[in-house]
Amino acid sequence: MPFAYYDRLPASRRRIYDRSDAIVELPLPPGPDTGSVIAAIAAGLEADRETAVQRACQQLLDDLTMRFKVPSLRVKVYATRPSGDWGELHGMYLPEDEGNRAVVEVWMRTAQKQKVVAPRTFLRTVLHELCHHLDYELYKLPETFHTEGFYKRESHLLVQLAGPPPPKKGQSAAGESPLSRTSTGTRGAKAQSSS
């Protein structure tokens, strides 16, 4: 789908963008059931315990990076999302740098109301940042973009791990509206990703 951002990319970056956009599924390799670790993330959020959430997220990401046979990464969970006139930062992916593991940073509470983020929304953010890691390490893309294919991979992985979203109030599963996407951006020279 042509749009102004894409039109301004040089041909070399368009090729990377197109490669990312063409990958629309992310089949989960076999491994242990993740239900208990996802439940631990939800329980930690409900108890508003950063340490418990971080421990469970690290366990999940260790399992997933092992399954996908990519380098491990480190997760950091913080209290309240940073915000500015640009909105709220949901998550950040920091690629491997000078031998240091890649890092996923996520925030538990909204900036405006200081409310703990809903478990499914929080899990989506963690998986979003993992997808940036997989762009580099699994697909060997030199850059990671927020393409339509990227969001489809993220959603595909979320559904495999957490099941389909529950129908919205007054809506049947068949009439369900698409999951909302987090606001995104980048920080830094090597296409660090923020969500």
N, CA, C and O of each residue as an XYZ file, in Angstrom:
780
protein
N       0.845     -1.170      0.000
C       0.000      0.000      0.000
C       0.895      1.239      0.000
O       1.632      1.448      0.964
N       0.858      2.064     -1.042
C       1.711      3.243     -1.114
C       1.246      4.329     -0.140
O       0.048      4.563      0.021
N       2.201      4.980      0.498
C       1.906      6.114      1.362
C       3.162      6.966      1.446
O       4.242      6.539      1.036
N       3.016      8.166      1.978
C       4.092      9.158      1.923
C       5.392      8.675      2.553
O       6.461      8.881      1.979
N       5.324      8.037      3.721
C       6.548      7.557      4.376
C       7.296      6.600      3.454
O       8.499      6.742      3.237
N       6.573      5.629      2.919
C       7.177      4.630      2.031
C       7.759      5.304      0.791
O       8.859      4.969      0.350
N       7.021      6.245      0.241
C       7.472      6.927     -0.969
C       8.780      7.685     -0.757
O       9.544      7.870     -1.704
N       9.046      8.124      0.469
C      10.276      8.874      0.752
C      11.479      7.963      1.028
O      12.612      8.442      1.085
N      11.248      6.669      1.199
C      12.359      5.754      1.476
C      13.217      5.551      0.235
O      12.695      5.465     -0.876
N      14.542      5.473      0.424
C      15.384      5.102     -0.714
C      15.096      3.646     -1.119
O      14.567      2.871     -0.321
N      15.435      3.293     -2.315
C      15.127      1.960     -2.854
C      15.651      0.845     -1.943
O      14.969     -0.165     -1.767
N      16.836      1.003     -1.365
C      17.407     -0.044     -0.505
C      16.537     -0.278      0.731
O      16.350     -1.422      1.145
N      16.010      0.781      1.317
C      15.154      0.644      2.498
C      13.765      0.139      2.102
O      13.130     -0.577      2.876
N      13.293      0.494      0.933
C      12.000     -0.023      0.453
C      12.056     -1.541      0.318
O      11.090     -2.234      0.639
N      13.189     -2.057     -0.160
C      13.327     -3.507     -0.304
C      13.225     -4.182      1.071
O      12.591     -5.230      1.193
N      13.842     -3.595      2.104
C      13.750     -4.143      3.462
C      12.304     -4.062      3.946
O      11.768     -5.024      4.495
N      11.687     -2.910      3.738
C      10.289     -2.708      4.133
C       9.396     -3.757      3.463
O       8.552     -4.371      4.116
N       9.588     -3.952      2.172
C       8.767     -4.912      1.426
C       8.991     -6.338      1.918
O       8.041     -7.115      2.008
N      10.233     -6.690      2.237
C      10.507     -8.028      2.780
C       9.753     -8.223      4.087
O       9.143     -9.270      4.303
N       9.792     -7.218      4.962
C       9.080     -7.305      6.238
C       7.581     -7.413      6.007
O       6.903     -8.217      6.646
N       7.077     -6.615      5.109
C       5.636     -6.582      4.859
C       5.122     -7.906      4.298
O       3.963     -8.262      4.513
N       5.971     -8.631      3.585
C       5.557     -9.890      2.954
C       5.449    -11.041      3.957
O       4.815    -12.053      3.657
N       6.051    -10.910      5.131
C       6.002    -11.976      6.145
C       4.818    -11.676      7.053
O       4.866    -10.740      7.852
N       3.751    -12.469      6.933
C       2.511    -12.139      7.635
C       2.157    -13.098      8.761
O       1.205    -12.853      9.503
N       2.903    -14.180      8.901
C       2.645    -15.127      9.986
C       3.941    -15.400     10.731
O       5.035    -15.248     10.188
N       3.797    -15.801     11.967
C       4.940    -16.155     12.808
C       4.585    -17.434     13.556
O       4.207    -17.391     14.726
N       4.708    -18.587     12.868
C       4.340    -19.848     13.517
C       5.211    -20.102     14.744
O       6.435    -19.980     14.694
N       4.559    -20.453     15.836
C       5.250    -20.704     17.097
C       5.846    -22.108     17.073
O       5.106    -23.085     16.954
N       7.175    -22.230     17.186
C       7.777    -23.564     17.243
C       7.297    -24.319     18.487
O       6.915    -23.700     19.480
N       7.317    -25.647     18.433
C       6.874    -26.443     19.585
C       7.696    -26.135     20.831
O       8.871    -25.778     20.747
N       7.068    -26.277     21.961
C       7.732    -26.044     23.236
C       6.747    -26.218     24.366
O       5.599    -26.608     24.157
N       7.209    -25.923     25.565
C       6.329    -26.101     26.726
C       5.134    -25.146     26.677
O       5.189    -24.089     26.048
N       4.076    -25.534     27.342
C       2.890    -24.684     27.441
C       3.257    -23.387     28.159
O       3.923    -23.411     29.194
N       2.826    -22.276     27.614
C       3.150    -20.969     28.195
C       2.023    -20.404     29.055
O       2.123    -19.286     29.560
N       0.951    -21.177     29.220
C      -0.199    -20.683     29.971
C       0.140    -20.223     31.372
O      -0.365    -19.193     31.819
N       0.988    -20.966     32.081
C       1.290    -20.586     33.470
C       2.131    -19.321     33.540
O       1.947    -18.514     34.452
N       3.045    -19.128     32.604
C       3.870    -17.912     32.646
C       3.046    -16.689     32.232
O       3.241    -15.598     32.770
N       2.131    -16.868     31.283
C       1.249    -15.761     30.898
C       0.311    -15.419     32.057
O       0.014    -14.248     32.297
N      -0.150    -16.439     32.770
C      -0.972    -16.201     33.969
C      -0.156    -15.484     35.042
O      -0.692    -14.642     35.762
N       1.129    -15.806     35.156
C       1.990    -15.133     36.136
C       2.181    -13.660     35.779
O       2.244    -12.812     36.669
N       2.273    -13.349     34.484
C       2.362    -11.945     34.056
C       1.087    -11.217     34.474
O       1.146    -10.131     35.050
N      -0.069    -11.821     34.181
C      -1.356    -11.204     34.536
C      -1.482    -11.028     36.042
O      -1.939     -9.984     36.506
N      -1.079    -12.041     36.812
C      -1.174    -11.950     38.272
C      -0.256    -10.856     38.811
O      -0.631    -10.119     39.723
N       0.940    -10.753     38.249
C       1.865     -9.691     38.674
C       1.323     -8.313     38.364
O       1.471     -7.387     39.161
N       0.690     -8.175     37.201
C       0.075     -6.885     36.849
C      -1.062     -6.563     37.800
O      -1.165     -5.443     38.301
N      -1.917     -7.550     38.047
C      -3.061     -7.318     38.929
C      -2.618     -6.965     40.349
O      -3.288     -6.197     41.040
N      -1.482     -7.532     40.784
C      -0.938     -7.219     42.114
C      -0.056     -5.973     42.083
O       0.415     -5.517     43.125
N       0.171     -5.416     40.875
C       0.999     -4.218     40.697
C       2.423     -4.444     41.225
O       2.965     -3.613     41.953
N       3.018     -5.588     40.843
C       4.348     -5.971     41.315
C       5.317     -6.054     40.136
O       5.335     -7.041     39.401
N       6.121     -5.004     39.969
C       7.067     -4.935     38.854
C       8.010     -6.130     38.815
O       8.242     -6.703     37.750
N       8.549     -6.504     39.956
C       9.520     -7.599     39.997
C       8.906     -8.907     39.521
O       9.535     -9.644     38.761
N       7.698     -9.201     39.955
C       7.022    -10.432     39.534
C       6.734    -10.401     38.035
O       6.895    -11.413     37.353
N       6.313     -9.260     37.524
C       6.022     -9.128     36.095
C       7.312     -9.288     35.296
O       7.332     -9.985     34.282
N       8.378     -8.652     35.744
C       9.650     -8.750     35.030
C      10.160    -10.193     35.009
O      10.630    -10.669     33.975
N      10.070    -10.873     36.115
C      10.520    -12.267     36.198
C       9.719    -13.147     35.230
O      10.301    -13.965     34.517
N       8.407    -12.988     35.199
C       7.563    -13.788     34.305
C       7.820    -13.431     32.838
O       7.865    -14.316     31.984
N       7.989    -12.140     32.544
C       8.289    -11.727     31.167
C       9.632    -12.294     30.708
O       9.770    -12.736     29.568
N      10.617    -12.280     31.605
C      11.925    -12.833     31.246
C      11.813    -14.318     30.950
O      12.424    -14.816     30.005
N      11.035    -15.021     31.753
C      10.825    -16.455     31.533
C      10.163    -16.693     30.166
O      10.571    -17.585     29.422
N       9.153    -15.901     29.847
C       8.470    -16.039     28.561
C       9.426    -15.760     27.406
O       9.484    -16.533     26.450
N      10.171    -14.668     27.489
C      11.070    -14.314     26.387
C      12.229    -15.299     26.271
O      12.688    -15.577     25.163
N      12.710    -15.832     27.396
C      13.747    -16.870     27.330
C      13.214    -18.080     26.567
O      13.907    -18.635     25.713
N      11.991    -18.486     26.873
C      11.379    -19.628     26.196
C      11.215    -19.346     24.701
O      11.553    -20.186     23.868
N      10.700    -18.170     24.366
C      10.427    -17.865     22.963
C      11.707    -17.703     22.150
O      11.774    -18.179     21.017
N      12.722    -17.045     22.700
C      13.975    -16.899     21.945
C      14.636    -18.263     21.749
O      15.256    -18.503     20.714
N      14.511    -19.156     22.728
C      15.052    -20.497     22.578
C      14.292    -21.251     21.475
O      14.906    -21.920     20.644
N      12.981    -21.142     21.472
C      12.183    -21.820     20.443
C      12.517    -21.327     19.038
O      12.623    -22.113     18.098
N      12.680    -20.012     18.914
C      12.973    -19.439     17.598
C      14.460    -19.535     17.243
O      14.872    -19.153     16.148
N      15.270    -20.056     18.195
C      16.711    -20.234     17.977
C      17.394    -18.920     17.613
O      18.163    -18.836     16.655
N      17.089    -17.900     18.408
C      17.723    -16.587     18.248
C      18.387    -16.223     19.573
O      18.049    -16.797     20.609
N      19.333    -15.272     19.555
C      19.968    -14.876     20.812
C      18.941    -14.405     21.843
O      17.923    -13.801     21.507
N      19.239    -14.699     23.094
C      18.343    -14.265     24.172
C      18.381    -12.750     24.293
O      19.277    -12.090     23.767
N      17.416    -12.223     24.980
C      17.403    -10.795     25.262
C      17.002    -10.590     26.710
O      16.547    -11.516     27.381
N      17.170     -9.398     27.169
C      16.878     -9.063     28.555
C      15.639     -8.184     28.586
O      15.462     -7.323     27.724
N      14.780     -8.400     29.579
C      13.587     -7.564     29.709
C      13.703     -6.707     30.961
O      14.186     -7.156     32.001
N      13.253     -5.473     30.838
C      13.184     -4.557     31.974
C      11.755     -4.036     32.046
O      11.213     -3.531     31.063
N      11.159     -4.166     33.220
C       9.793     -3.681     33.426
C       9.866     -2.467     34.346
O      10.487     -2.514     35.408
N       9.232     -1.392     33.928
C       9.225     -0.158     34.702
C       7.798      0.192     35.113
O       6.835     -0.382     34.605
N       7.678      1.121     36.019
C       6.376      1.479     36.581
C       5.497      2.225     35.572
O       4.624      1.616     34.953
N       5.711      3.509     35.402
C       4.797      4.352     34.630
C       5.391      4.742     33.283
O       6.557      5.126     33.186
N       4.567      4.634     32.250
C       5.007      4.962     30.895
C       5.509      6.405     30.804
O       4.896      7.316     31.361
N       6.615      6.607     30.106
C       7.033      7.979     29.798
C       6.018      8.589     28.826
O       5.415      7.882     28.018
N       5.846      9.875     28.913
C       4.898     10.527     28.001
C       5.379     11.923     27.662
O       6.258     12.482     28.318
N       4.787     12.459     26.637
C       5.079     13.819     26.197
C       3.987     14.256     25.254
O       2.931     13.628     25.182
N       4.238     15.342     24.523
C       3.228     15.814     23.585
C       3.027     14.823     22.434
O       2.070     14.947     21.669
N       3.912     13.857     22.312
C       3.838     12.811     21.289
C       2.991     11.624     21.736
O       2.677     10.767     20.910
N       2.613     11.539     22.999
C       1.815     10.429     23.506
C       2.541      9.689     24.612
O       3.383     10.265     25.300
N       2.215      8.395     24.789
C       2.828      7.549     25.809
C       3.681      6.485     25.150
O       3.313      5.940     24.110
N       4.812      6.190     25.749
C       5.673      5.120     25.264
C       5.240      3.818     25.919
O       5.230      3.717     27.146
N       4.886      2.825     25.122
C       4.417      1.535     25.642
C       5.568      0.572     25.861
O       5.604     -0.151     26.856
N       6.517      0.565     24.920
C       7.640     -0.348     25.005
C       8.772      0.138     24.129
O       8.595      1.032     23.302
N       9.948     -0.466     24.319
C      11.131     -0.069     23.556
C      11.985     -1.305     23.330
O      12.187     -2.106     24.242
N      12.482     -1.455     22.116
C      13.450     -2.501     21.797
C      14.795     -1.842     21.546
O      14.908     -0.930     20.726
N      15.808     -2.305     22.253
C      17.168     -1.801     22.090
C      18.013     -2.962     21.566
O      18.261     -3.920     22.298
N      18.460     -2.889     20.303
C      19.216     -4.001     19.723
C      20.516     -4.272     20.475
O      20.999     -3.435     21.237
N      21.064     -5.451     20.245
C      22.364     -5.824     20.803
C      23.360     -4.722     20.443
O      23.343     -4.188     19.334
N      24.223     -4.396     21.398
C      25.174     -3.318     21.176
C      26.506     -3.676     21.819
O      26.588     -3.856     23.034
N      27.536     -3.778     21.012
C      28.897     -4.044     21.485
C      28.954     -5.227     22.452
O      29.572     -5.146     23.513
N      28.308     -6.312     22.074
C      28.352     -7.527     22.883
C      27.329     -7.592     23.999
O      27.190     -8.636     24.637
N      26.610     -6.515     24.256
C      25.551     -6.533     25.262
C      24.268     -7.052     24.632
O      23.926     -6.704     23.502
N      23.562     -7.896     25.388
C      22.312     -8.462     24.878
C      21.315     -7.369     24.516
O      21.319     -6.280     25.091
N      20.470     -7.687     23.556
C      19.356     -6.795     23.229
C      18.442     -6.706     24.447
O      18.386     -7.619     25.271
N      17.729     -5.587     24.544
C      16.876     -5.325     25.704
C      15.479     -4.947     25.234
O      15.311     -4.196     24.273
N      14.476     -5.483     25.933
C      13.092     -5.060     25.764
C      12.711     -4.316     27.031
O      12.855     -4.844     28.134
N      12.225     -3.095     26.876
C      11.739     -2.299     28.012
C      10.233     -2.118     27.847
O       9.756     -1.772     26.766
N       9.488     -2.354     28.929
C       8.038     -2.163     28.916
C       7.604     -1.487     30.212
O       8.286     -1.573     31.234
N       6.455     -0.812     30.150
C       5.940     -0.074     31.293
C       4.582     -0.625     31.707
O       3.761     -0.978     30.860
N       4.353     -0.696     33.012
C       3.158     -1.335     33.575
C       1.949     -0.418     33.720
O       0.813     -0.890     33.684
N       2.173      0.876     33.883
C       1.055      1.788     34.169
C       0.969      2.872     33.105
O       1.974      3.292     32.531
N      -0.260      3.311     32.859
C      -0.474      4.410     31.921
C       0.040      5.706     32.535
O       0.068      5.860     33.756
N       0.438      6.613     31.693
C       0.981      7.887     32.180
C      -0.127      8.791     32.720
O       0.022      9.397     33.781
N      -1.230      8.878     31.990
C      -2.290      9.811     32.359
C      -3.003      9.428     33.651
O      -3.086     10.231     34.580
N      -3.516      8.203     33.708
C      -4.349      7.802     34.847
C      -3.622      6.923     35.850
O      -4.182      6.559     36.883
N      -2.366      6.577     35.546
C      -1.570      5.728     36.436
C      -2.220      4.366     36.677
O      -2.003      3.747     37.719
N      -3.021      3.898     35.710
C      -3.687      2.603     35.829
C      -2.771      1.506     35.293
O      -2.042      1.705     34.322
N      -2.824      0.344     35.946
C      -2.061     -0.797     35.446
C      -2.657     -1.212     34.107
O      -3.875     -1.299     33.951
N      -1.778     -1.466     33.149
C      -2.185     -1.844     31.799
C      -2.872     -3.213     31.832
O      -2.477     -4.093     32.597
N      -3.882     -3.382     31.015
C      -4.593     -4.661     30.916
C      -3.606     -5.748     30.505
O      -2.731     -5.501     29.675
N      -3.731     -6.951     31.072
C      -2.771     -8.021     30.780
C      -2.582     -8.317     29.290
O      -1.447     -8.479     28.843
N      -3.654     -8.391     28.523
C      -3.509     -8.699     27.092
C      -2.785     -7.575     26.355
O      -1.965     -7.834     25.473
N      -3.083     -6.346     26.713
C      -2.412     -5.194     26.099
C      -0.926     -5.212     26.447
O      -0.076     -4.970     25.590
N      -0.622     -5.502     27.710
C       0.775     -5.570     28.147
C       1.508     -6.692     27.406
O       2.627     -6.492     26.934
N       0.888     -7.866     27.302
C       1.505     -8.996     26.602
C       1.738     -8.643     25.141
O       2.787     -8.970     24.585
N       0.771     -7.977     24.511
C       0.941     -7.557     23.114
C       2.169     -6.658     22.976
O       2.922     -6.785     22.011
N       2.373     -5.759     23.925
C       3.531     -4.866     23.860
C       4.830     -5.654     23.980
O       5.776     -5.399     23.235
N       4.888     -6.605     24.904
C       6.083     -7.440     25.055
C       6.362     -8.189     23.747
O       7.506     -8.244     23.294
N       5.328     -8.759     23.147
C       5.495     -9.512     21.904
C       5.851     -8.596     20.738
O       6.595     -8.991     19.840
N       5.328     -7.391     20.748
C       5.666     -6.397     19.725
C       7.174     -6.160     19.728
O       7.817     -6.164     18.678
N       7.724     -5.957     20.913
C       9.163     -5.699     21.018
C       9.966     -6.947     20.643
O      11.026     -6.836     20.028
N       9.472     -8.129     21.007
C      10.122     -9.372     20.584
C      10.137     -9.467     19.062
O      11.124     -9.922     18.484
N       9.068     -9.048     18.410
C       9.013     -9.105     16.946
C      10.102     -8.244     16.309
O      10.616     -8.593     15.247
N      10.459     -7.134     16.934
C      11.582     -6.342     16.420
C      12.871     -7.159     16.510
O      13.681     -7.158     15.583
N      13.050     -7.850     17.626
C      14.227     -8.708     17.812
C      14.253     -9.796     16.734
O      15.306    -10.089     16.168
N      13.102    -10.384     16.456
C      13.028    -11.442     15.445
C      13.286    -10.897     14.037
O      13.832    -11.609     13.194
N      12.905     -9.653     13.775
C      13.230     -9.050     12.479
C      14.741     -9.090     12.240
O      15.198     -9.453     11.157
N      15.503     -8.714     13.258
C      16.967     -8.722     13.129
C      17.539    -10.136     13.158
O      18.349    -10.502     12.306
N      17.121    -10.917     14.131
C      17.807    -12.178     14.419
C      17.261    -13.386     13.676
O      18.033    -14.281     13.331
N      15.968    -13.447     13.418
C      15.368    -14.583     12.719
C      15.309    -14.329     11.211
O      15.709    -15.176     10.411
N      14.810    -13.160     10.842
C      14.641    -12.835      9.423
C      15.862    -12.141      8.828
O      15.938    -11.946      7.615
N      16.807    -11.772      9.672
C      18.068    -11.138      9.241
C      17.826     -9.861      8.439
O      18.549     -9.558      7.489
N      16.796     -9.120      8.842
C      16.551     -7.827      8.206
C      17.530     -6.813      8.788
O      17.746     -6.802      9.999
N      18.120     -5.972      7.964
C      19.060     -4.978      8.488
C      18.373     -3.832      9.243
O      19.033     -3.036      9.911
N      17.057     -3.761      9.131
C      16.284     -2.718      9.805
C      14.907     -3.294     10.107
O      14.445     -4.202      9.415
N      14.248     -2.768     11.142
C      12.921     -3.253     11.502
C      11.919     -2.117     11.327
O      12.106     -1.019     11.852
N      10.864     -2.397     10.587
C       9.842     -1.399     10.291
C       8.495     -1.843     10.853
O       8.252     -3.033     11.051
N       7.628     -0.872     11.106
C       6.248     -1.164     11.503
C       5.403     -1.293     10.242
O       4.645     -0.393      9.883
N       5.555     -2.439      9.581
C       4.791     -2.703      8.364
C       3.480     -3.402      8.720
O       3.279     -3.829      9.857
N       2.607     -3.510      7.745
C       1.379     -4.271      7.963
C       1.728     -5.729      8.281
O       1.107     -6.349      9.145
N       2.718     -6.265      7.583
C       3.167     -7.627      7.857
C       3.693     -7.776      9.276
O       3.446     -8.791      9.928
N       4.418     -6.768      9.760
C       4.933     -6.793     11.135
C       3.777     -6.935     12.126
O       3.833     -7.772     13.027
N       2.733     -6.123     11.966
C       1.596     -6.173     12.887
C       0.834     -7.494     12.757
O       0.290     -7.993     13.742
N       0.792     -8.055     11.563
C       0.145     -9.357     11.406
C       0.941    -10.444     12.124
O       0.351    -11.336     12.734
N       2.277    -10.385     12.061
C       3.110    -11.359     12.791
C       2.888    -11.226     14.293
O       2.736    -12.222     15.000
N       2.870     -9.987     14.768
C       2.640     -9.724     16.195
C       1.294    -10.309     16.630
O       1.220    -10.994     17.650
N       0.241    -10.048     15.871
C      -1.089    -10.553     16.208
C      -1.141    -12.074     16.130
O      -1.776    -12.720     16.964
N      -0.478    -12.643     15.135
C      -0.449    -14.094     14.982
C       0.198    -14.743     16.206
O      -0.311    -15.736     16.726
N       1.302    -14.192     16.657
C       1.983    -14.734     17.834
C       1.118    -14.571     19.085
O       1.029    -15.489     19.900
N       0.486    -13.416     19.239
C      -0.375    -13.179     20.400
C      -1.512    -14.202     20.466
O      -1.788    -14.754     21.531
N      -2.161    -14.452     19.350
C      -3.284    -15.395     19.335
C      -2.803    -16.808     19.655
O      -3.497    -17.556     20.343
N      -1.621    -17.180     19.162
C      -1.089    -18.513     19.461
C      -0.794    -18.683     20.949
O      -0.959    -19.771     21.501
N      -0.358    -17.604     21.594
C       0.017    -17.683     23.011
C      -1.156    -17.441     23.956
O      -1.249    -18.078     25.006
N      -2.048    -16.527     23.590
C      -3.099    -16.108     24.524
C      -4.508    -16.392     24.012
O      -5.485    -16.091     24.696
N      -4.620    -16.959     22.837
C      -5.942    -17.216     22.280
C      -6.519    -15.960     21.653
O      -5.941    -14.880     21.772
N      -7.667    -16.098     20.980
C      -8.294    -14.923     20.379
C      -8.801    -13.983     21.468
O      -9.083    -14.410     22.587
N      -8.913    -12.710     21.133
C      -9.421    -11.773     22.139
C     -10.879    -12.074     22.458
O     -11.618    -12.553     21.598
N     -11.292    -11.796     23.681
C     -12.703    -11.993     24.004
C     -13.541    -10.970     23.235
O     -13.076     -9.862     22.966
N     -14.767    -11.337     22.882
C     -15.618    -10.368     22.175
C     -15.835     -9.127     23.041
O     -15.927     -9.209     24.266
N     -15.913     -7.994     22.378
C     -16.203     -6.757     23.099
C     -17.653     -6.795     23.560
O     -18.480     -7.514     22.999
N     -17.941     -6.022     24.572
C     -19.300     -5.980     25.119
C     -20.294     -5.679     23.998
O     -20.151     -4.705     23.260
N     -21.299     -6.541     23.893
C     -22.328     -6.357     22.879
C     -21.909     -6.803     21.491
O     -22.590     -6.491     20.514
N     -20.798     -7.529     21.385
C     -20.295     -7.948     20.089
C     -20.049     -9.453     20.107
O     -19.537     -9.990     21.090
N     -20.409    -10.126     19.031
C     -20.133    -11.558     18.941
C     -18.719    -11.753     18.426
O     -18.110    -10.819     17.904
N     -18.199    -12.954     18.571
C     -16.850    -13.252     18.081
C     -16.746    -12.989     16.583
O     -15.704    -12.542     16.105
N     -17.823    -13.262     15.835
C     -17.800    -13.058     14.390
C     -17.783    -11.571     14.025
O     -17.237    -11.197     12.987
N     -18.379    -10.720     14.874
C     -18.439     -9.295     14.578
C     -17.360     -8.489     15.260
O     -17.450     -7.267     15.373
N     -16.369     -9.169     15.700
C     -15.299     -8.542     16.471
C     -14.525     -7.532     15.633
O     -14.252     -7.764     14.455
N     -14.180     -6.419     16.248
C     -13.361     -5.440     15.553
C     -11.895     -5.808     15.727
O     -11.551     -6.483     16.698
N     -11.015     -5.384     14.811
C      -9.594     -5.723     14.919
C      -9.000     -5.185     16.224
O      -9.480     -4.194     16.776
N      -7.957     -5.848     16.702
C      -7.256     -5.382     17.904
C      -6.623     -4.039     17.602
O      -6.128     -3.803     16.500
N      -6.643     -3.171     18.582
C      -6.012     -1.875     18.367
C      -4.506     -2.029     18.439
O      -3.990     -2.943     19.083
N      -3.817     -1.133     17.778
C      -2.352     -1.170     17.777
C      -1.846     -0.053     18.669
O      -2.483      0.989     18.817
N      -0.686     -0.296     19.257
C      -0.082      0.716     20.116
C       0.572      1.773     19.246
O       0.944      1.501     18.104
N       0.713      2.965     19.774
C       1.438      3.992     19.046
C       2.903      3.613     19.040
O       3.405      3.054     20.015
N       3.596      3.912     17.948
C       4.966      3.466     17.813
C       5.859      4.597     17.352
O       5.386      5.643     16.907
N       7.139      4.377     17.461
C       8.136      5.324     17.004
C       9.495      4.680     17.079
O       9.598      3.492     17.381
N      10.550      5.441     16.810
C      11.903      4.907     16.908
C      12.769      5.873     17.684
O      12.474      7.063     17.793
N      13.846      5.327     18.219
C      14.798      6.150     18.955
C      16.184      5.610     18.621
O      16.428      4.411     18.763
N      17.082      6.464     18.185
C      18.457      6.039     18.003
C      18.781      5.721     16.556
O      17.903      5.674     15.694
N      20.062      5.504     16.314
C      20.555      5.348     14.958
C      20.303      3.972     14.382
O      20.029      3.861     13.188
N      20.383      2.916     15.177
C      20.259      1.564     14.635
C      18.821      1.090     14.720
O      18.568     -0.045     15.123
N      17.888      1.930     14.350
C      16.466      1.572     14.285
C      15.976      0.932     15.555
O      15.279     -0.083     15.523
N      16.340      1.528     16.681
C      15.759      1.048     17.925
C      14.269      1.286     17.815
O      13.837      2.264     17.206
N      13.493      0.416     18.390
C      12.060      0.517     18.209
C      11.372      0.832     19.506
O      11.693      0.263     20.550
N      10.439      1.726     19.442
C       9.601      2.004     20.599
C       8.156      1.815     20.200
O       7.787      1.968     19.035
N       7.352      1.483     21.178
C       5.927      1.288     20.916
C       5.113      2.000     21.946
O       3.883      1.957     21.899
